[in-house]
Amino acid sequence: MNRFLLSCCVLAVVLVLVGVHTASGHEFSGYVEGEVRLFPENPNFFGQRDQSASFAVKPEYYHEFESGSSFTFVPFFRLDSADSDRTHFDVRELTYLWLHDDFELRLGVRKVFWGVTEVLHLVDIINQTDLVENFDGEQKLGQPMANLSIARDWGTLDLFVLPFFRERTFPGQKGRLRFGQVVDTDQAQYESAAEEWHTDWAARYTHTLGDWDAGIYYFIGTSRDPSFIPGTDGAGNPVILPVYQQIQQTGLDVSYVAGNWLWKLEALYRKGQGDRRGLTRNDYVAATGGFEYTLTGVFGSRMDLGIVAEYLFDERKDFALTPFENDVAGALRLAVNDAASSELLFGWVQDIDTDARFLFLEASRRLGDEWTLELELRTFLDQPPTAFLFAFRDDDLLQLVLQYHF
């Protein structure tokens, strides 16, 4: 993996140097940030801390050729004071876009997002989750790929070849928001003999028709969601081993706008995935859907208030590899619509079968033209011993992030 990232950086430097002499336009932007994490509750595991600080930088170089084709390079680095596994480097993007009259071809490392729902992006499968970055799963590792996109009146067809697999990141021994036993990424198991060099494939069709937006895809390859089996490390300590199996998955996402209403649905059918019992195989169906209703000009102001309600379902129930298998979720999204782009999102997820609840608050505000302040609050309430998030029961989190954009 380190050799792969080093090769990406060397290639990026070469392309940048070549681009300097053939450039139609250059853009250099990005951000640096300082982050503070506070955990009000005492940790459950030895070596964990009540607080941590980290520094991250994410520059972006964009170069457009005279033909309209372009090159993008986005590296990322974080240095964390508490968890050595959270100190990491990644190439988020290293992409050459070739524009043609009939198609677009993207080669390199990219991030591709699919999904429409708020709490869980169920159908998003191309990129691997960078779990050490954030518990919400929205931060992704860069994925090597070739992507051919064909846009016509009848819709858009995207074809993907994914020649290299990225393993999920997990918090280390001293990290918070981790399982009771550490996930030993050095002993990752693969169903395919090719391991991370197994070539995955995907095809996706999208179309917009009036107020409807729909996408359907088929994916075959290595599951981004690992199953887990017990194991031991080199010192004989019990650990969890991630197992990456071969799957076939069909996914669907649909959204419909009707006035102030936005209706959303994501659903999938997966073959070949294991579950929390180990390597047990079972095909399953999962879905999440609901609505968002927006109240404009609330309280006689310029503010908009969105009311979100969703249901989350996974056919595997208690053996699902997700905490959201039979849950209802609600959220309030406030857009202040001021010059500072102030926003706030408060939400909760309630397990239908138990008293387990998960609450979150996300807020952001610009400070002038170059600074942004972000706040996150997450709390885990009444998690029973059988709950997927039981190990997080004392990992309530307050996180402050100050970003400088350039």
C-alpha positions in Angstrom: 0.0 0.0 0.0 2.8 2.4 0.8 4.5 1.6 -2.5 1.2 2.3 -4.3 0.8 5.7 -2.6 4.4 6.6 -3.3 3.9 5.7 -7.0 0.8 7.9 -7.1 2.7 10.9 -5.8 5.6 10.4 -8.2 3.2 10.2 -11.1 1.4 13.3 -9.9 4.7 15.3 -9.8 5.6 14.2 -13.3 2.1 15.2 -14.7 2.3 18.6 -12.9 5.7 19.3 -14.3 4.5 18.4 -17.8 1.3 20.4 -17.3 3.3 23.5 -16.5 4.5 23.7 -20.1 1.2 22.8 -21.7 -1.3 24.5 -19.4 -4.4 26.4 -20.3 -5.1 27.1 -16.7 -3.9 26.2 -13.2 -5.7 26.3 -9.9 -4.2 25.5 -6.5 -6.5 25.4 -3.5 -7.2 23.3 -0.4 -7.2 23.6 3.4 -5.3 23.0 6.5 -7.1 22.2 9.8 -6.7 21.8 13.5 -9.0 19.4 15.3 -9.7 18.8 18.9 -11.6 15.8 20.2 -13.1 15.6 23.7 -14.6 12.5 25.3 -16.5 13.4 28.5 -16.7 9.7 29.7 -13.7 7.7 31.0 -12.4 5.2 28.4 -13.3 1.5 28.5 -10.0 0.3 27.3 -6.4 0.7 28.5 -4.3 3.3 26.7 -7.2 5.4 25.5 -7.4 9.2 26.3 -10.1 11.6 27.2 -8.9 14.1 24.5 -6.8 14.3 21.4 -5.6 16.9 18.9 -4.7 16.5 15.3 -3.5 18.4 12.3 -4.6 17.7 8.7 -3.8 19.2 5.3 -5.6 18.6 2.0 -4.2 20.6 -1.0 -5.7 20.4 -4.4 -4.0 21.0 -7.8 -6.2 21.4 -10.9 -4.9 21.8 -14.4 -7.0 22.3 -17.5 -5.6 21.6 -20.9 -6.6 23.6 -24.0 -8.7 20.7 -25.2 -10.9 20.9 -22.1 -9.4 17.8 -20.6 -8.0 18.1 -17.1 -5.8 16.7 -14.4 -6.6 16.8 -10.6 -4.3 15.8 -7.7 -5.6 15.8 -4.1 -3.3 14.3 -1.4 -4.4 14.1 2.2 -2.4 13.8 5.5 -3.4 13.7 9.1 -1.2 13.7 12.2 -3.0 12.6 15.4 -1.7 12.9 19.0 -3.6 9.9 20.5 -3.9 7.2 17.9 -1.0 6.2 15.6 -3.4 4.4 13.3 -5.2 7.7 12.7 -2.0 9.3 11.6 -2.1 8.5 7.9 -1.6 9.6 4.3 -3.8 9.0 1.3 -4.2 10.1 -2.3 -7.8 11.2 -2.4 -7.7 12.0 -6.2 -5.1 11.6 -8.9 -7.3 11.8 -12.1 -6.8 12.5 -15.7 -10.1 13.4 -17.4 -10.2 13.0 -21.2 -13.1 14.8 -22.8 -14.4 13.5 -26.1 -17.5 14.4 -28.2 -19.1 11.1 -27.4 -17.8 10.2 -24.0 -15.7 11.1 -21.0 -12.9 8.9 -19.8 -11.4 9.2 -16.3 -8.2 7.4 -15.4 -6.4 7.3 -12.0 -7.5 7.6 -8.4 -11.0 9.1 -7.7 -13.8 9.4 -5.3 -17.3 8.5 -6.6 -20.4 9.0 -4.4 -23.8 7.3 -4.9 -26.8 7.8 -2.7 -29.6 10.1 -1.7 -30.6 9.4 2.0 -29.3 11.2 5.0 -28.3 8.8 7.8 -26.9 5.9 5.9 -25.5 5.9 2.3 -26.5 2.3 1.7 -25.7 2.0 -2.1 -22.4 3.9 -2.0 -19.8 1.1 -2.9 -17.0 2.3 -5.2 -14.8 3.9 -2.5 -13.6 2.4 0.8 -14.5 4.1 4.1 -11.7 5.9 5.9 -13.1 5.0 9.3 -10.3 6.6 11.3 -11.4 10.0 9.9 -14.9 9.9 11.1 -17.4 7.5 12.6 -20.2 8.6 10.1 -18.5 6.8 7.3 -18.7 9.7 4.9 -14.9 10.1 4.5 -13.5 7.9 1.8 -10.2 6.6 0.5 -9.1 7.3 -3.1 -10.0 4.4 -5.4 -7.9 3.5 -8.5 -10.1 3.1 -11.5 -10.9 3.6 -15.1 -14.3 5.2 -15.6 -16.0 5.5 -19.0 -19.1 7.8 -19.0 -21.5 8.0 -21.9 -24.3 10.7 -21.7 -27.2 10.5 -24.0 -30.8 11.7 -24.1 -31.9 8.4 -22.7 -29.6 8.8 -19.6 -26.0 8.3 -18.5 -24.1 5.0 -18.5 -21.0 4.7 -16.4 -18.6 1.7 -16.7 -16.0 1.1 -14.0 -12.9 -1.1 -13.9 -11.3 -1.1 -10.4 -7.9 -2.8 -10.5 -6.8 -2.4 -6.9 -8.7 -2.8 -3.6 -8.3 -0.5 -0.6 -8.7 -2.0 2.9 -10.8 -0.1 5.4 -9.0 1.9 8.1 -9.8 1.2 11.8 -8.8 2.9 15.0 -5.8 1.4 16.8 -5.2 0.2 20.3 -5.3 3.8 21.8 -8.1 5.1 19.5 -11.6 5.8 20.7 -14.7 4.8 18.8 -13.4 1.2 18.3 -14.6 -2.3 19.1 -13.7 -4.1 22.3 -10.9 -5.9 20.5 -8.6 -4.1 18.0 -9.1 -4.9 14.3 -5.8 -6.2 13.1 -5.5 -4.8 9.6 -2.1 -6.4 9.1 -3.8 -9.8 9.1 -6.6 -9.0 6.7 -8.1 -12.1 5.0 -9.3 -12.4 1.4 -11.6 -14.8 -0.3 -9.8 -14.1 -3.6 -6.3 -15.5 -4.1 -5.5 -12.2 -5.8 -6.2 -10.4 -2.5 -6.1 -6.6 -3.0 -5.2 -7.0 -6.7 -8.5 -8.6 -7.6 -10.1 -6.6 -10.4 -13.7 -5.4 -9.6 -16.3 -4.2 -12.1 -19.3 -1.9 -11.9 -21.9 -0.5 -14.3 -24.4 2.2 -13.4 -27.3 3.8 -15.3 -28.8 7.1 -14.2 -31.6 9.2 -15.6 -33.5 12.3 -14.8 -37.2 12.5 -15.8 -39.1 15.6 -14.6 -38.9 15.6 -10.9 -37.6 12.1 -10.7 -33.9 11.1 -10.4 -33.0 7.4 -10.5 -29.9 5.3 -10.6 -29.4 1.6 -10.8 -26.1 -0.3 -10.8 -24.5 -3.8 -10.7 -21.2 -4.4 -8.9 -19.1 -7.6 -8.8 -15.9 -7.8 -6.8 -14.5 -7.4 -3.3 -16.9 -6.2 -0.6 -16.0 -2.8 0.9 -17.7 -4.0 4.1 -15.5 -6.6 5.8 -16.8 -9.5 7.8 -14.9 -10.3 11.0 -13.5 -13.4 12.6 -11.6 -13.8 15.9 -7.8 -14.2 15.8 -4.6 -13.4 17.8 -1.7 -11.0 17.1 2.0 -11.8 17.2 2.0 -11.5 21.0 -0.9 -13.9 21.4 -3.5 -11.2 22.3 -7.0 -11.6 21.0 -7.8 -9.4 18.0 -10.4 -9.2 15.3 -9.5 -10.1 11.7 -11.2 -8.4 8.8 -12.3 -10.7 6.0 -13.0 -9.3 2.5 -15.3 -11.6 0.5 -16.4 -11.6 -3.1 -19.9 -10.3 -3.7 -22.4 -9.4 -6.3 -24.6 -6.4 -5.6 -27.5 -4.7 -7.3 -28.3 -1.2 -6.0 -31.1 1.3 -6.6 -31.4 5.0 -5.6 -34.4 7.2 -6.3 -35.4 10.7 -5.4 -38.6 12.6 -6.2 -39.2 16.3 -5.6 -42.8 17.5 -5.0 -43.0 21.1 -3.9 -41.3 21.3 -0.5 -41.2 17.5 -0.3 -38.1 15.4 -1.2 -38.8 11.7 -1.1 -35.7 9.4 -1.1 -35.0 5.6 -1.4 -31.9 3.5 -1.5 -32.1 -0.3 -1.7 -29.7 -3.2 -2.5 -29.6 -6.9 -3.0 -26.2 -8.5 -2.2 -24.9 -12.1 -2.7 -21.9 -13.6 -1.0 -21.5 -11.4 2.1 -20.8 -12.9 5.6 -22.3 -11.6 8.8 -21.5 -11.1 12.5 -21.5 -14.8 13.0 -18.2 -15.1 11.1 -18.1 -16.4 7.6 -21.7 -17.5 7.3 -23.0 -16.8 3.8 -26.4 -15.4 3.1 -27.9 -13.3 0.3 -29.8 -10.4 1.8 -31.8 -7.3 1.0 -31.3 -3.9 2.7 -33.1 -0.6 2.2 -33.4 2.9 3.7 -35.9 5.5 2.7 -38.0 8.5 3.8 -38.5 12.1 3.2 -37.3 15.7 3.8 -39.8 18.5 4.1 -38.5 22.0 3.9 -40.1 25.0 5.7 -38.9 28.2 4.1 -38.7 31.5 6.0 -39.3 30.0 9.4 -40.0 32.3 12.3 -40.4 35.2 9.8 -36.8 35.1 8.9 -34.6 34.0 5.9 -33.9 30.7 7.5 -35.0 27.3 6.1 -35.8 24.3 8.3 -35.7 20.8 6.9 -37.6 18.0 8.6 -36.1 14.6 7.9 -37.6 11.1 8.6 -36.2 7.8 7.4 -36.5 4.1 8.1 -33.4 1.8 7.9 -33.7 -2.0 7.3 -31.3 -4.9 6.9 -32.7 -8.4 6.4 -29.8 -9.8 8.5 -31.3 -8.1 11.6 -29.1 -8.8 14.7 -26.4 -10.4 12.6 -26.0 -7.4 10.3 -22.6 -5.7 9.9 -24.2 -2.4 10.6 -25.9 -0.9 13.7 -28.8 0.2 11.5 -30.9 -2.9 10.7 -34.4 -2.0 12.1 -34.3 1.6 13.0 -36.1 4.9 12.6 -34.2 8.2 12.2 -35.2 11.8 12.3 -33.3 15.0 11.8 -33.8 18.8 11.7 -31.6 20.7 9.2 -31.4 24.5 9.7 -30.0 26.7 6.9 -29.6 30.2 8.3 -28.9 31.6 4.8 -26.6 34.3 6.1 -23.3 35.6 4.8 -21.4 33.1 6.9 -23.3 30.1 5.4 -24.2 28.9 8.9 -25.8 25.5 9.0 -26.9 23.0 11.7 -28.1 19.4 11.6 -29.5 17.6 14.6 -30.6 14.0 14.3 -31.3 10.8 16.2 -31.5 7.1 15.3 -33.8 4.9 17.4 -33.5 1.1 17.4 -37.0 -0.3 17.1 -36.3 -3.6 19.0 -34.3 -2.0 21.9 -33.9 1.3 23.8 -30.6 1.9 22.0 -30.4 5.5 20.6 -27.7 7.4 18.7 -27.8 11.2 18.6 -25.7 13.6 16.6 -25.3 17.3 16.0 -23.3 18.9 13.2 -22.8 22.6 12.8 -20.6 24.8 10.6 -20.0 28.5 10.0 -17.6 30.5 7.9 -15.4 33.0 9.7 -14.6 35.6 7.0 -13.5 34.4 3.6 -10.8 31.9 4.5 -11.8 30.3 7.8 -14.4 27.7 8.7 -15.4 26.5 12.2 -17.2 23.1 12.5 -18.6 21.3 15.5 -19.7 17.7 15.9 -21.4 16.1 18.8 -22.2 12.3 19.0 -23.7 10.4 21.9 -24.6 6.7 22.3 -27.5 6.0 24.7 -28.8 2.8 26.3 -26.7 0.5 24.2 -27.4 -3.1 25.4 -24.6 -5.7 25.4 -25.9 -7.3 22.2 -25.9 -4.0 20.3 -23.5 -3.4 17.5 -22.4 -0.1 19.2 -22.1 -1.5 22.7 -18.3 -0.9 22.8 -19.0 2.8 22.0 -21.3 3.3 25.0 -18.8 5.6 26.8 -17.4 7.2 23.6 -19.6 10.3 23.5 -17.7 12.8 21.4 -17.4 16.5 21.1 -15.2 17.6 18.1 -14.2 21.0 17.1 -12.5 21.7 13.7 -11.0 25.0 12.5 -10.1 25.1 8.8 -8.1 27.6 6.8 -8.9 27.5 3.1 -6.4 28.7 0.5 
